[in-house]
Amino acid sequence: MRNSRIVGVGHFVPDQVVSNQDLEKLMDTSNDWIIERTGISERRFFDHTKDTCANMGARATKMALERAHVDASEIDLIVFATITPDYMFPGSGVLMQRELGLDKKTIAAIDIRNACSGFVYGLSIADQFIKTGMYKTVVVVGAEIQSSALEFSDRQRHVSVIFGDGAGAAILQASDVAGKGILSTHMHADGTFAEELYVRDPGSSRKREERLTADMLDEVSIKAHMNGNLVFKHAVVRFMEVIAEALQANGKTKEDIDLLVPHQANLRITNFIQQKLQLDESKVYSNIQRYGNTTAASIPIALSEAWAEGKIKENDLVCLAAFGSGFTWASALIQW
Ligand code: UT7
């Protein structure tokens, strides 16, 4: 049976560090509140003169290719996960294809917009294409520029303090080594809660003649609406379920996990999962303290840093788990 293996991971984060103290100057918030409720100390914001969603994805991909000793020309497919694309359309995948000089090769680019679950959804898509034999080398990217859509005001402070910018990438390749690589992926969605974490405008379904109107600029409707408490409550339940599902599907137990890399939503969520699973702290990766919640980018950035720090070694059992807008949630179990 053909497997897909992650042969390289990489990331890119913008240079600009924004601390909680910086945010204190912009709205009624405090370093203490942010740390206590989210665990975040600082995040990165993009530089509009040089960083775009697609080129941050490209820079993360280049690092992943280099670490994998794979040439960009070997890539057969791009899967690009973001909810903050460069344009309304086309998606950022084709822009990254061009940036990497792969436009002449006309390889396919798929864009997915499953928010915080986007990277794990993308991994699942890539895995299916490799397992069926259609493609040999696939890059999965998660990239976000959240900062340009945030409102630094008291009415939006519960949203603005959480999010940050960044990108991460994984190179997947076909392998015939039995029992190694992506063992399984598990995806779920429940549209009942679509409006509990969403950006409404400019959407096409508001029974307005025009999609974008001048009065929208003052409305919160063009900013992220998040029912934080409800999202939190669902997140902790779904994270636990989808991790259990991945373990059960492969006849593994929580004791077999070498590293759990959860979506970096909120340190309190991660700590809850760690304690419920009774995993040692060293087995659950967290970098939300430095980057905030980077939505689709959070898992690949974490994977890339964990790998560089020597926390992921050959043959380790790595579990990825995500939850976010939709609601969508997903997991992947990987024998590295
Ligand atoms: O990425 C995937 C999806 N997202 C998530 O998983 C996020 C899940 N939710 C959360 O992480 C948390 O709900 C938040 C961090 C967003 C909010 O934390 P919370 O503990 O749920 O706060 P809250 O909304 O219940 O608000 C508690 C209090 C309120 O004041 P009162 O009414 O008790 O006086 C808020 O007005 O904290 C206030 N508050 C703030 N105070 C200082 C809300 N945001 C802030 C802020 N600074 N930034």
Residues whose N, C-alpha, C, O or C-beta is under 5 A from the ligand:
A	BS01	UT7	D28 T29 S30 W33 R37 T38 C116 R157 H158 V161 G228 N229 V231 F232 A235 A265 N266 N293 F323 G324
